[in-house]
Amino acid sequence: MIRLFADTASNLPVALNKKYNVNIIELSYTVDGVLAEYDLEHDFDGKAFYDAMRNGAEMKTSMINSATFYDRFEEYVKNGDEIVYINQETAGESGVTFPAFTAAWNKLTASTVVFGSDAVGSVGNKCQLVLVTNSTDFV
């Protein structure tokens, strides 16, 4: 079975997540030192986020570490499922998310196939679609 994942920085609409059963992995961020809570039942309010920045709020973000990816993927990999992960960056562009994802996948399985292609996110973010599989059907 194919399992869909995305991180919150991809800003996918909630309706789309529900329609396609997308598993959301939360990135964390703070606004003026306060950890922001994601409401996965409502679309991200990008306007409010960027208005706060324009008004001088201090924003800090944190990417997902490999342990988080490992924990989220482990059950599905053990079941032989394939993972499609939509993230907010282009492979190699950031030093954190994609390498953490790759490290977790490599730890979970001995054979790795990774495909990537650029796309545009819902609020203009650059996104990457990554398929990881143990199957050679896609090669």
Buried (B, 14 or more C-beta within 10 A) or exposed (E): EEBBBBBBBBBBEBEEBEEEEBBBBBBBBBBEEEEBEEEEEEBBEEEEBEEBEEEEBEEEEEBBBBEBBBEBBEEBBEEEBBBBBBBBBBBEEBEBBBBBBBBBBBBBBEEEBBEBEEEEBBBEBBBBBBBBBBEEEEE
